């Protein structure tokens, strides 16, 4: 079955960095666009960034552009999110996800807290 397992979250000070990972299994990872979304307390889940199947194209929400970098390793079935210059407003649960046909699959999420 399809599984997406995020890791790498934690507590970081403003201005700091974190690298999130999402290990995928149960589908042909190299054939699909992968995405990261996040959900802050009391807010709706929002899209953060996407990367195409080959990694040749990436897109970012304006709120993270220039600070976050998405990448993938198709040999390891893993997608990454490098986050730098973190701000308190980046505090959220971060989810990797993908559309496989008509269905969208989500990981369980990893908590990122940005606080001094």
CNS distance restraints for C-alpha pairs under 8 A (distance, minus, plus):
assign (resid   1 and name CA) (resid  25 and name CA) 7.56 0.50 0.50
assign (resid   1 and name CA) (resid  26 and name CA) 4.89 0.50 0.50
assign (resid   1 and name CA) (resid  27 and name CA) 7.74 0.50 0.50
assign (resid   2 and name CA) (resid  24 and name CA) 7.49 0.50 0.50
assign (resid   2 and name CA) (resid  25 and name CA) 5.72 0.50 0.50
assign (resid   2 and name CA) (resid  26 and name CA) 4.22 0.50 0.50
assign (resid   2 and name CA) (resid  27 and name CA) 6.11 0.50 0.50
assign (resid   2 and name CA) (resid 105 and name CA) 7.62 0.50 0.50
assign (resid   3 and name CA) (resid  23 and name CA) 7.91 0.50 0.50
assign (resid   3 and name CA) (resid  24 and name CA) 5.66 0.50 0.50
assign (resid   3 and name CA) (resid  25 and name CA) 5.20 0.50 0.50
assign (resid   3 and name CA) (resid  26 and name CA) 6.20 0.50 0.50
assign (resid   3 and name CA) (resid 107 and name CA) 6.97 0.50 0.50
assign (resid   4 and name CA) (resid  22 and name CA) 6.22 0.50 0.50
assign (resid   4 and name CA) (resid  23 and name CA) 5.69 0.50 0.50
assign (resid   4 and name CA) (resid  24 and name CA) 4.66 0.50 0.50
assign (resid   4 and name CA) (resid  25 and name CA) 6.71 0.50 0.50
assign (resid   4 and name CA) (resid  96 and name CA) 7.02 0.50 0.50
assign (resid   4 and name CA) (resid  97 and name CA) 7.32 0.50 0.50
assign (resid   4 and name CA) (resid 105 and name CA) 7.78 0.50 0.50
assign (resid   4 and name CA) (resid 106 and name CA) 6.48 0.50 0.50
assign (resid   4 and name CA) (resid 107 and name CA) 4.50 0.50 0.50
assign (resid   4 and name CA) (resid 108 and name CA) 7.48 0.50 0.50
assign (resid   5 and name CA) (resid  22 and name CA) 5.24 0.50 0.50
assign (resid   5 and name CA) (resid  23 and name CA) 5.17 0.50 0.50
assign (resid   5 and name CA) (resid  24 and name CA) 6.57 0.50 0.50
assign (resid   5 and name CA) (resid 107 and name CA) 5.39 0.50 0.50
assign (resid   5 and name CA) (resid 108 and name CA) 6.61 0.50 0.50
assign (resid   5 and name CA) (resid 109 and name CA) 7.59 0.50 0.50
assign (resid   6 and name CA) (resid  20 and name CA) 7.00 0.50 0.50
assign (resid   6 and name CA) (resid  21 and name CA) 5.51 0.50 0.50
assign (resid   6 and name CA) (resid  22 and name CA) 4.21 0.50 0.50
assign (resid   6 and name CA) (resid  23 and name CA) 6.48 0.50 0.50
assign (resid   6 and name CA) (resid  95 and name CA) 7.07 0.50 0.50
assign (resid   6 and name CA) (resid  96 and name CA) 6.92 0.50 0.50
assign (resid   6 and name CA) (resid 107 and name CA) 6.39 0.50 0.50
assign (resid   6 and name CA) (resid 108 and name CA) 6.95 0.50 0.50
assign (resid   6 and name CA) (resid 109 and name CA) 5.86 0.50 0.50
assign (resid   6 and name CA) (resid 110 and name CA) 5.88 0.50 0.50
assign (resid   7 and name CA) (resid  20 and name CA) 5.77 0.50 0.50
assign (resid   7 and name CA) (resid  21 and name CA) 5.28 0.50 0.50
assign (resid   7 and name CA) (resid  22 and name CA) 6.40 0.50 0.50
assign (resid   7 and name CA) (resid 109 and name CA) 7.95 0.50 0.50
assign (resid   7 and name CA) (resid 110 and name CA) 5.95 0.50 0.50
assign (resid   8 and name CA) (resid  18 and name CA) 7.17 0.50 0.50
assign (resid   8 and name CA) (resid  19 and name CA) 6.01 0.50 0.50
assign (resid   8 and name CA) (resid  20 and name CA) 4.53 0.50 0.50
assign (resid   8 and name CA) (resid  21 and name CA) 6.15 0.50 0.50
assign (resid   8 and name CA) (resid 110 and name CA) 7.12 0.50 0.50
assign (resid   9 and name CA) (resid  18 and name CA) 7.15 0.50 0.50
assign (resid   9 and name CA) (resid  19 and name CA) 7.61 0.50 0.50
assign (resid   9 and name CA) (resid  20 and name CA) 6.24 0.50 0.50
assign (resid   9 and name CA) (resid 110 and name CA) 5.29 0.50 0.50
assign (resid   9 and name CA) (resid 111 and name CA) 5.20 0.50 0.50
assign (resid   9 and name CA) (resid 112 and name CA) 4.92 0.50 0.50
assign (resid   9 and name CA) (resid 113 and name CA) 7.90 0.50 0.50
assign (resid  10 and name CA) (resid  18 and name CA) 8.00 0.50 0.50
assign (resid  10 and name CA) (resid 111 and name CA) 6.17 0.50 0.50
assign (resid  10 and name CA) (resid 112 and name CA) 5.03 0.50 0.50
assign (resid  10 and name CA) (resid 113 and name CA) 6.05 0.50 0.50
assign (resid  11 and name CA) (resid 112 and name CA) 6.16 0.50 0.50
assign (resid  11 and name CA) (resid 113 and name CA) 4.69 0.50 0.50
assign (resid  11 and name CA) (resid 114 and name CA) 5.92 0.50 0.50
assign (resid  11 and name CA) (resid 115 and name CA) 7.12 0.50 0.50
assign (resid  12 and name CA) (resid  16 and name CA) 5.99 0.50 0.50
assign (resid  12 and name CA) (resid  17 and name CA) 7.15 0.50 0.50
assign (resid  12 and name CA) (resid  18 and name CA) 7.58 0.50 0.50
assign (resid  12 and name CA) (resid 112 and name CA) 7.77 0.50 0.50
assign (resid  12 and name CA) (resid 113 and name CA) 6.25 0.50 0.50
assign (resid  12 and name CA) (resid 114 and name CA) 5.00 0.50 0.50
assign (resid  12 and name CA) (resid 115 and name CA) 6.29 0.50 0.50
assign (resid  12 and name CA) (resid 116 and name CA) 7.65 0.50 0.50
assign (resid  13 and name CA) (resid  86 and name CA) 7.61 0.50 0.50
assign (resid  13 and name CA) (resid 114 and name CA) 5.41 0.50 0.50
assign (resid  13 and name CA) (resid 115 and name CA) 5.02 0.50 0.50
assign (resid  13 and name CA) (resid 116 and name CA) 4.99 0.50 0.50
assign (resid  14 and name CA) (resid  85 and name CA) 6.96 0.50 0.50
assign (resid  14 and name CA) (resid  86 and name CA) 5.34 0.50 0.50
assign (resid  14 and name CA) (resid  87 and name CA) 5.08 0.50 0.50
assign (resid  14 and name CA) (resid  88 and name CA) 6.33 0.50 0.50
assign (resid  14 and name CA) (resid 114 and name CA) 5.76 0.50 0.50
assign (resid  14 and name CA) (resid 115 and name CA) 5.99 0.50 0.50
assign (resid  14 and name CA) (resid 116 and name CA) 6.48 0.50 0.50
assign (resid  15 and name CA) (resid  84 and name CA) 6.94 0.50 0.50
assign (resid  15 and name CA) (resid  85 and name CA) 4.14 0.50 0.50
assign (resid  15 and name CA) (resid  86 and name CA) 4.84 0.50 0.50
assign (resid  15 and name CA) (resid  87 and name CA) 6.40 0.50 0.50
assign (resid  16 and name CA) (resid  84 and name CA) 6.02 0.50 0.50
assign (resid  16 and name CA) (resid  85 and name CA) 5.49 0.50 0.50
assign (resid  16 and name CA) (resid  86 and name CA) 5.46 0.50 0.50
assign (resid  17 and name CA) (resid  82 and name CA) 7.49 0.50 0.50
assign (resid  17 and name CA) (resid  83 and name CA) 5.37 0.50 0.50
assign (resid  17 and name CA) (resid  84 and name CA) 4.31 0.50 0.50
assign (resid  17 and name CA) (resid  85 and name CA) 6.28 0.50 0.50
assign (resid  17 and name CA) (resid  86 and name CA) 6.22 0.50 0.50
assign (resid  18 and name CA) (resid  82 and name CA) 6.14 0.50 0.50
assign (resid  18 and name CA) (resid  83 and name CA) 5.23 0.50 0.50
assign (resid  18 and name CA) (resid  84 and name CA) 6.69 0.50 0.50
assign (resid  19 and name CA) (resid  80 and name CA) 6.88 0.50 0.50
assign (resid  19 and name CA) (resid  81 and name CA) 5.60 0.50 0.50
assign (resid  19 and name CA) (resid  82 and name CA) 4.42 0.50 0.50
assign (resid  19 and name CA) (resid  83 and name CA) 5.97 0.50 0.50
assign (resid  20 and name CA) (resid  80 and name CA) 5.52 0.50 0.50
assign (resid  20 and name CA) (resid  81 and name CA) 4.95 0.50 0.50
assign (resid  20 and name CA) (resid  82 and name CA) 6.38 0.50 0.50
assign (resid  20 and name CA) (resid  83 and name CA) 7.92 0.50 0.50
assign (resid  21 and name CA) (resid  78 and name CA) 6.71 0.50 0.50
assign (resid  21 and name CA) (resid  79 and name CA) 5.86 0.50 0.50
assign (resid  21 and name CA) (resid  80 and name CA) 4.51 0.50 0.50
assign (resid  21 and name CA) (resid  81 and name CA) 6.46 0.50 0.50
assign (resid  22 and name CA) (resid  78 and name CA) 5.43 0.50 0.50
assign (resid  22 and name CA) (resid  79 and name CA) 5.21 0.50 0.50
assign (resid  22 and name CA) (resid  80 and name CA) 6.27 0.50 0.50
assign (resid  22 and name CA) (resid  96 and name CA) 6.41 0.50 0.50
assign (resid  23 and name CA) (resid  76 and name CA) 7.89 0.50 0.50
assign (resid  23 and name CA) (resid  77 and name CA) 6.03 0.50 0.50
assign (resid  23 and name CA) (resid  78 and name CA) 4.55 0.50 0.50
assign (resid  23 and name CA) (resid  79 and name CA) 6.77 0.50 0.50
assign (resid  24 and name CA) (resid  29 and name CA) 6.82 0.50 0.50
assign (resid  24 and name CA) (resid  77 and name CA) 5.44 0.50 0.50
assign (resid  24 and name CA) (resid  78 and name CA) 5.96 0.50 0.50
assign (resid  25 and name CA) (resid  29 and name CA) 7.31 0.50 0.50
assign (resid  25 and name CA) (resid  77 and name CA) 7.08 0.50 0.50
assign (resid  28 and name CA) (resid  32 and name CA) 7.46 0.50 0.50
assign (resid  29 and name CA) (resid  53 and name CA) 7.73 0.50 0.50
assign (resid  29 and name CA) (resid  74 and name CA) 6.74 0.50 0.50
assign (resid  29 and name CA) (resid  77 and name CA) 5.80 0.50 0.50
assign (resid  30 and name CA) (resid  53 and name CA) 5.42 0.50 0.50
assign (resid  30 and name CA) (resid  54 and name CA) 6.69 0.50 0.50
assign (resid  30 and name CA) (resid  74 and name CA) 5.41 0.50 0.50
assign (resid  30 and name CA) (resid  77 and name CA) 7.33 0.50 0.50
assign (resid  31 and name CA) (resid  53 and name CA) 5.20 0.50 0.50
assign (resid  31 and name CA) (resid  54 and name CA) 7.68 0.50 0.50
assign (resid  32 and name CA) (resid  52 and name CA) 6.74 0.50 0.50
assign (resid  32 and name CA) (resid  53 and name CA) 4.66 0.50 0.50
assign (resid  32 and name CA) (resid  98 and name CA) 7.22 0.50 0.50
assign (resid  32 and name CA) (resid  99 and name CA) 7.67 0.50 0.50
assign (resid  32 and name CA) (resid 100 and name CA) 7.39 0.50 0.50
assign (resid  33 and name CA) (resid  50 and name CA) 6.87 0.50 0.50
assign (resid  33 and name CA) (resid  51 and name CA) 5.57 0.50 0.50
assign (resid  33 and name CA) (resid  52 and name CA) 4.25 0.50 0.50
assign (resid  33 and name CA) (resid  53 and name CA) 4.68 0.50 0.50
assign (resid  33 and name CA) (resid  98 and name CA) 6.50 0.50 0.50
assign (resid  33 and name CA) (resid  99 and name CA) 7.66 0.50 0.50
assign (resid  34 and name CA) (resid  50 and name CA) 5.68 0.50 0.50
assign (resid  34 and name CA) (resid  51 and name CA) 5.47 0.50 0.50
assign (resid  34 and name CA) (resid  52 and name CA) 6.57 0.50 0.50
assign (resid  34 and name CA) (resid  53 and name CA) 7.22 0.50 0.50
assign (resid  34 and name CA) (resid  79 and name CA) 7.36 0.50 0.50
assign (resid  34 and name CA) (resid  96 and name CA) 7.16 0.50 0.50
assign (resid  34 and name CA) (resid  97 and name CA) 6.07 0.50 0.50
assign (resid  34 and name CA) (resid  98 and name CA) 5.11 0.50 0.50
assign (resid  34 and name CA) (resid  99 and name CA) 7.98 0.50 0.50
assign (resid  35 and name CA) (resid  47 and name CA) 7.64 0.50 0.50
assign (resid  35 and name CA) (resid  48 and name CA) 7.47 0.50 0.50
assign (resid  35 and name CA) (resid  49 and name CA) 5.64 0.50 0.50
assign (resid  35 and name CA) (resid  50 and name CA) 4.25 0.50 0.50
assign (resid  35 and name CA) (resid  51 and name CA) 6.42 0.50 0.50
assign (resid  35 and name CA) (resid  96 and name CA) 5.60 0.50 0.50
assign (resid  35 and name CA) (resid  97 and name CA) 5.29 0.50 0.50
assign (resid  35 and name CA) (resid  98 and name CA) 6.10 0.50 0.50
assign (resid  36 and name CA) (resid  47 and name CA) 6.42 0.50 0.50
assign (resid  36 and name CA) (resid  48 and name CA) 5.50 0.50 0.50
assign (resid  36 and name CA) (resid  49 and name CA) 5.41 0.50 0.50
assign (resid  36 and name CA) (resid  50 and name CA) 6.50 0.50 0.50
assign (resid  36 and name CA) (resid  81 and name CA) 7.81 0.50 0.50
assign (resid  36 and name CA) (resid  94 and name CA) 6.78 0.50 0.50
assign (resid  36 and name CA) (resid  95 and name CA) 5.54 0.50 0.50
assign (resid  36 and name CA) (resid  96 and name CA) 4.41 0.50 0.50
assign (resid  36 and name CA) (resid  97 and name CA) 6.21 0.50 0.50
assign (resid  37 and name CA) (resid  45 and name CA) 6.62 0.50 0.50
assign (resid  37 and name CA) (resid  46 and name CA) 5.39 0.50 0.50
assign (resid  37 and name CA) (resid  47 and name CA) 4.25 0.50 0.50
assign (resid  37 and name CA) (resid  48 and name CA) 4.95 0.50 0.50
assign (resid  37 and name CA) (resid  49 and name CA) 7.06 0.50 0.50
assign (resid  37 and name CA) (resid  94 and name CA) 5.85 0.50 0.50
assign (resid  37 and name CA) (resid  95 and name CA) 5.21 0.50 0.50
assign (resid  37 and name CA) (resid  96 and name CA) 6.33 0.50 0.50
assign (resid  37 and name CA) (resid  97 and name CA) 7.50 0.50 0.50
assign (resid  38 and name CA) (resid  45 and name CA) 5.46 0.50 0.50
assign (resid  38 and name CA) (resid  46 and name CA) 5.44 0.50 0.50
assign (resid  38 and name CA) (resid  47 and name CA) 6.51 0.50 0.50
assign (resid  38 and name CA) (resid  48 and name CA) 6.71 0.50 0.50
assign (resid  38 and name CA) (resid  92 and name CA) 5.87 0.50 0.50
assign (resid  38 and name CA) (resid  93 and name CA) 5.43 0.50 0.50
assign (resid  38 and name CA) (resid  94 and name CA) 4.30 0.50 0.50
assign (resid  38 and name CA) (resid  95 and name CA) 5.84 0.50 0.50
assign (resid  39 and name CA) (resid  43 and name CA) 6.32 0.50 0.50
assign (resid  39 and name CA) (resid  44 and name CA) 5.98 0.50 0.50
assign (resid  39 and name CA) (resid  45 and name CA) 4.21 0.50 0.50
assign (resid  39 and name CA) (resid  46 and name CA) 6.23 0.50 0.50
assign (resid  39 and name CA) (resid  92 and name CA) 5.12 0.50 0.50
assign (resid  39 and name CA) (resid  93 and name CA) 5.27 0.50 0.50
assign (resid  39 and name CA) (resid  94 and name CA) 6.63 0.50 0.50
assign (resid  40 and name CA) (resid  44 and name CA) 7.23 0.50 0.50
assign (resid  40 and name CA) (resid  45 and name CA) 7.21 0.50 0.50
assign (resid  40 and name CA) (resid  90 and name CA) 7.81 0.50 0.50
assign (resid  40 and name CA) (resid  91 and name CA) 6.19 0.50 0.50
assign (resid  40 and name CA) (resid  92 and name CA) 4.08 0.50 0.50
assign (resid  40 and name CA) (resid  93 and name CA) 6.41 0.50 0.50
assign (resid  41 and name CA) (resid  92 and name CA) 6.73 0.50 0.50
assign (resid  47 and name CA) (resid  61 and name CA) 7.02 0.50 0.50
assign (resid  48 and name CA) (resid  60 and name CA) 5.92 0.50 0.50
assign (resid  48 and name CA) (resid  61 and name CA) 5.21 0.50 0.50
assign (resid  48 and name CA) (resid  64 and name CA) 7.19 0.50 0.50
assign (resid  49 and name CA) (resid  58 and name CA) 7.20 0.50 0.50
assign (resid  49 and name CA) (resid  59 and name CA) 5.51 0.50 0.50
assign (resid  49 and name CA) (resid  60 and name CA) 4.38 0.50 0.50
assign (resid  49 and name CA) (resid  61 and name CA) 6.18 0.50 0.50
assign (resid  49 and name CA) (resid  70 and name CA) 6.92 0.50 0.50
assign (resid  50 and name CA) (resid  58 and name CA) 5.54 0.50 0.50
assign (resid  50 and name CA) (resid  59 and name CA) 5.38 0.50 0.50
assign (resid  50 and name CA) (resid  60 and name CA) 6.75 0.50 0.50
assign (resid  50 and name CA) (resid  70 and name CA) 7.19 0.50 0.50
assign (resid  51 and name CA) (resid  55 and name CA) 5.64 0.50 0.50
assign (resid  51 and name CA) (resid  56 and name CA) 7.50 0.50 0.50
assign (resid  51 and name CA) (resid  57 and name CA) 5.80 0.50 0.50
assign (resid  51 and name CA) (resid  58 and name CA) 4.48 0.50 0.50
assign (resid  51 and name CA) (resid  59 and name CA) 6.76 0.50 0.50
assign (resid  51 and name CA) (resid  70 and name CA) 6.73 0.50 0.50
assign (resid  51 and name CA) (resid  71 and name CA) 6.99 0.50 0.50
assign (resid  51 and name CA) (resid  72 and name CA) 7.83 0.50 0.50
assign (resid  52 and name CA) (resid  56 and name CA) 6.26 0.50 0.50
assign (resid  52 and name CA) (resid  57 and name CA) 5.52 0.50 0.50
assign (resid  52 and name CA) (resid  58 and name CA) 6.56 0.50 0.50
assign (resid  54 and name CA) (resid  74 and name CA) 7.89 0.50 0.50
assign (resid  55 and name CA) (resid  71 and name CA) 6.69 0.50 0.50
assign (resid  55 and name CA) (resid  72 and name CA) 6.43 0.50 0.50
assign (resid  58 and name CA) (resid  70 and name CA) 7.18 0.50 0.50
assign (resid  60 and name CA) (resid  64 and name CA) 6.59 0.50 0.50
assign (resid  60 and name CA) (resid  65 and name CA) 5.58 0.50 0.50
assign (resid  61 and name CA) (resid  65 and name CA) 6.11 0.50 0.50
assign (resid  64 and name CA) (resid  68 and name CA) 5.63 0.50 0.50
assign (resid  67 and name CA) (resid  83 and name CA) 6.13 0.50 0.50
assign (resid  67 and name CA) (resid  84 and name CA) 5.20 0.50 0.50
assign (resid  67 and name CA) (resid  85 and name CA) 6.08 0.50 0.50
assign (resid  67 and name CA) (resid  86 and name CA) 7.68 0.50 0.50
assign (resid  68 and name CA) (resid  81 and name CA) 6.77 0.50 0.50
assign (resid  68 and name CA) (resid  82 and name CA) 5.53 0.50 0.50
assign (resid  68 and name CA) (resid  83 and name CA) 4.48 0.50 0.50
assign (resid  68 and name CA) (resid  84 and name CA) 6.08 0.50 0.50
assign (resid  69 and name CA) (resid  81 and name CA) 5.71 0.50 0.50
assign (resid  69 and name CA) (resid  82 and name CA) 5.03 0.50 0.50
assign (resid  69 and name CA) (resid  83 and name CA) 6.56 0.50 0.50
assign (resid  70 and name CA) (resid  79 and name CA) 7.31 0.50 0.50
assign (resid  70 and name CA) (resid  80 and name CA) 5.63 0.50 0.50
assign (resid  70 and name CA) (resid  81 and name CA) 4.61 0.50 0.50
assign (resid  70 and name CA) (resid  82 and name CA) 6.33 0.50 0.50
assign (resid  71 and name CA) (resid  79 and name CA) 5.82 0.50 0.50
assign (resid  71 and name CA) (resid  80 and name CA) 5.20 0.50 0.50
assign (resid  71 and name CA) (resid  81 and name CA) 6.58 0.50 0.50
assign (resid  72 and name CA) (resid  77 and name CA) 7.70 0.50 0.50
assign (resid  72 and name CA) (resid  78 and name CA) 5.76 0.50 0.50
assign (resid  72 and name CA) (resid  79 and name CA) 4.16 0.50 0.50
assign (resid  72 and name CA) (resid  80 and name CA) 5.84 0.50 0.50
assign (resid  73 and name CA) (resid  77 and name CA) 6.05 0.50 0.50
assign (resid  73 and name CA) (resid  78 and name CA) 5.43 0.50 0.50
assign (resid  73 and name CA) (resid  79 and name CA) 6.36 0.50 0.50
assign (resid  74 and name CA) (resid  78 and name CA) 6.47 0.50 0.50
assign (resid  86 and name CA) (resid  90 and name CA) 6.44 0.50 0.50
assign (resid  86 and name CA) (resid 114 and name CA) 6.75 0.50 0.50
assign (resid  87 and name CA) (resid  91 and name CA) 7.57 0.50 0.50
assign (resid  87 and name CA) (resid 114 and name CA) 6.15 0.50 0.50
assign (resid  88 and name CA) (resid 113 and name CA) 7.42 0.50 0.50
assign (resid  88 and name CA) (resid 114 and name CA) 4.73 0.50 0.50
assign (resid  88 and name CA) (resid 115 and name CA) 5.86 0.50 0.50
assign (resid  89 and name CA) (resid 114 and name CA) 7.56 0.50 0.50
assign (resid  90 and name CA) (resid 112 and name CA) 7.57 0.50 0.50
assign (resid  90 and name CA) (resid 113 and name CA) 7.53 0.50 0.50
assign (resid  90 and name CA) (resid 114 and name CA) 6.66 0.50 0.50
assign (resid  91 and name CA) (resid 111 and name CA) 7.79 0.50 0.50
assign (resid  91 and name CA) (resid 112 and name CA) 5.38 0.50 0.50
assign (resid  91 and name CA) (resid 113 and name CA) 4.64 0.50 0.50
assign (resid  91 and name CA) (resid 114 and name CA) 5.40 0.50 0.50
assign (resid  92 and name CA) (resid 111 and name CA) 6.05 0.50 0.50
assign (resid  92 and name CA) (resid 112 and name CA) 5.51 0.50 0.50
assign (resid  92 and name CA) (resid 113 and name CA) 6.69 0.50 0.50
assign (resid  93 and name CA) (resid 109 and name CA) 5.78 0.50 0.50
assign (resid  93 and name CA) (resid 110 and name CA) 5.36 0.50 0.50
assign (resid  93 and name CA) (resid 111 and name CA) 4.33 0.50 0.50
assign (resid  93 and name CA) (resid 112 and name CA) 6.00 0.50 0.50
assign (resid  94 and name CA) (resid 109 and name CA) 5.23 0.50 0.50
assign (resid  94 and name CA) (resid 110 and name CA) 5.28 0.50 0.50
assign (resid  94 and name CA) (resid 111 and name CA) 6.26 0.50 0.50
assign (resid  94 and name CA) (resid 112 and name CA) 7.10 0.50 0.50
assign (resid  95 and name CA) (resid 106 and name CA) 6.58 0.50 0.50
assign (resid  95 and name CA) (resid 107 and name CA) 5.73 0.50 0.50
assign (resid  95 and name CA) (resid 108 and name CA) 6.75 0.50 0.50
assign (resid  95 and name CA) (resid 109 and name CA) 4.45 0.50 0.50
assign (resid  95 and name CA) (resid 110 and name CA) 6.68 0.50 0.50
assign (resid  96 and name CA) (resid 106 and name CA) 6.08 0.50 0.50
assign (resid  96 and name CA) (resid 107 and name CA) 5.70 0.50 0.50
assign (resid  96 and name CA) (resid 109 and name CA) 7.20 0.50 0.50
assign (resid  97 and name CA) (resid 104 and name CA) 6.94 0.50 0.50
assign (resid  97 and name CA) (resid 105 and name CA) 5.43 0.50 0.50
assign (resid  97 and name CA) (resid 106 and name CA) 4.49 0.50 0.50
assign (resid  97 and name CA) (resid 107 and name CA) 6.34 0.50 0.50
assign (resid  98 and name CA) (resid 104 and name CA) 5.59 0.50 0.50
assign (resid  98 and name CA) (resid 105 and name CA) 5.47 0.50 0.50
assign (resid  98 and name CA) (resid 106 and name CA) 6.94 0.50 0.50
assign (resid  99 and name CA) (resid 103 and name CA) 5.63 0.50 0.50
assign (resid  99 and name CA) (resid 104 and name CA) 4.28 0.50 0.50
assign (resid  99 and name CA) (resid 105 and name CA) 6.31 0.50 0.50
assign (resid 100 and name CA) (resid 104 and name CA) 6.14 0.50 0.50
assign (resid 100 and name CA) (resid 105 and name CA) 7.30 0.50 0.50
